[in-house]
Amino acid sequence: AAVKAKELMPSLGILFSAQARSYQPWGDLFSTSDSGPYEWIIQRYGGAILKCAGSHILDLIMHLMGRPESVSADIDCIPGSMVDRRATALFSYPGSLAVQFEASAHPLSRIGYERNSWDEWLEINGTEGRLNLYTVMWDRPENNAALLIHYNNRLQTSTEYRFPAMNPFDAEIAAFHEAMKGGQPVRPDVVDGFNVDALIAAIEEAHRAGRRLLIDWRGL
């Protein structure tokens, strides 16, 4: 679905707006002031919802739309801790494109594309059409495939792309195997990973500064 979305991007015309979110079922982190049960996440990963959930949708944003020019952000943590439970950001691009992004823990049981509490999607709007991409539960991908919907404004038609369910980890290992045989890198590569880390750092810095922050991509 992501590959097809990339293929369809030029058909959208001039991009002007996008929304992306990753809501993952971590339970109710908003009704507690005790970060103790979640501190292991910080110790192991250096961050909570932004790094563990948001990183993947941020990677998809940059894969489809490139690196943003600036960011403003707000991060909400369990009081007195560094356990972030919601991160919201607005990315600005050259021209008219702005991308709204949010990652959040939540306790809601029956929301999302599969109605299993995994609620992650991306919508991209252009002058000639729209793309909607809905992902599936990361550790149960064999149940369903991601759903891609393309709206063509010229034809005024919507096309649903429903692919066979697959395990992306299997595809990842297969790609790694081919790369080892051929001696060639595959995507995503180390640069993609570094871009995500740099964008997360910019979100955190913009939150601390309380203002819009230009992102310096020089040399990255």
N, C-alpha and C positions, 0 to 999 in steps of 0.2 A: 504493500500500500504506500509506503514511504517512497519507494522507487518510482511508482506511478505518479505520485504527487509531484515529485521533482520534474518528471517529464511534462506535466501539465502546467507548471508554473508560468511559462511564457504566454500561455493562452489567457491568463487573467488580465492582461493589459497593464495599466499603471496601478501599482499597489498603493493603497491608502490606509488600510487598517487590518490588524490581525489581533486575535485573542488566543491565549494559550493557557492551559491550566493543568496541574497535576494534583488531584485530591486523592490521597492515599489513606486507607483505613488503619490508622495507628491508635484508634480509641479516642476518648475525650481528654485531650490535653489542655482544654480551655477551662475546665472546671476544677483544676488542681493548682496548688502552689508548691507541690512537692515534685521537684525534678529528679529525685533520687532514682526512681525506676528507669529513667531515660539517660542518665549520665554516661552509661556505657556506650551510647551512640556517639557522644562527643569524643570520648576517649578512643574509640575505634576508628571513627571516620572524620573527626575534626569538625563536624557540623551535623545538624539533624535534617529537618524537612527540606531545606534549600539544597543541600548537597546530595542527600540520599534519594530524593524524589525529583526536585527541580532540575537537577543536572541533565537528566535525560531529555526533558522537553526543551531545555535550553539548547542542547545539541541539535535537536530537530529544527528549532527556530533558525539557527545559523546555517544548517544544511540547506534549508529551503529559501531563506531570505538574506543570508549573509550576516556579517557582523554589524551590530548597531553602532551608531555614532555617539550616543549619550544615553544616560540612564538616571532616573530618579526612583527611589525605593523606600519601602517601609517593611521592617522585620519585627514580628511579635514573638517574644520568648516567654517561657514559663517564668514568672517573676523571680528575680534574684538568681537567674541562671543564664547559661548560654545555649539552652535547648530551644532552638527556634521551632515554633509550631505553625507559623504562617509567614510567608514572604511574598510581597507584592511589588512589582516593578513595572515601570513604563519605559520602553526603549524607543528612541527616536532614530530615524534613518534619514539620509539625504532625501530631499524631496518632501512628499507629504506622508510617508509611511510612519505610523506609530504602532507599536506592538504592546499590548497589555498582557502581562504574565503574572500568574499566581501559583504558588505551591502551598498546600496546606494539609496538615493532619486533620482527620475528622472521624466521628463515631457513627456516621449515617450508614445504615445497613443495606438499603435497596436503591442505591442511586447508580448512575453511570450507564454506559452503553450495554453492559452485560447484566446490570441490576445486581451486582455482587459487591458494591461499595467502591470498586475501582472506578474512578471518574477522571479520565485523562483525555483531553482532546485539543485540537488546534483548528482554528478557523482563519482563513486568509481571504481578504476581499480586495478585488481589483476592479477597474472600470469595465472589464469585459467578462467578469465571472467571479466565482467563489469556490474555495475548496474547504471541505470539512473532513478532518481525519480523527477517527476514534480508535484508541488503542485498547488492548485487552489485558487482563490480569497477567502481570509479568511472569509469575511462576506457575501459571496454568494456561500457557498459550495454545496448547493442543485442543482446547475446547472450542475456540472460535478464532476467526481471523480478524485483523484490524479492518475497519470499514472506512472507505474513502468515497466521498460524494462530491461530484463536480457539477457546478451549475454554470451553464454557458448562456450568457446574457443575450448574445446575438440570436441564438436559436431558441432561447427561453426554454431550455430543457435541463433536466437534472439526470445525471448518470451515476448509478451506484456501482462501485467496484467491490465485489465480494470475492475474495480469494480463498483458496483452501486453507484451513487451519494449519499452522506450521510452528515449529519451535525455532525461534530466531537464534538460540544458542547453538543448535545443530548447524545452522547456516554459517554462524560465526566460526565454528571449528572447521567447517569445510573450507571456508575462505582462507583461514589461517594455514590449513594444510596445503592449499594451492599456492599460497604466497611462499611457503617454505620450499616447495618443489621448484617454483619459478624464480625464487630470489627477488621477488618484487613486493613492495608494500601494498596493502589494501586499505580501503576506507571502511570505517573511520581509522585514522592513524594518530600518531602522537601529537600532531599539530591540532587536530580536532579536539583531543583531550585537553591540550593546553589552552585552547580557546575557551572551552567551558570553564576551566579553572579561573582564567583571567576575568571572564564575565561574572562569575560568582563573587570574586574579589571586588569587582566594580560595584556590584549590587550592595555588598556589605559596606563599602566605603561611602557610597551615596546615602545609605541609611544613616551612618554615623554623622555624616556632614549635614544631613537634613536639607539637601539641595540637589538640583540636577548636576550631574557630573559628566564631563566629556571623557570618553574612553580613549586612552592612548594605545593604539594598536601597533605603533611603529616597532619594528623588529620582532613582532609576534607572529 
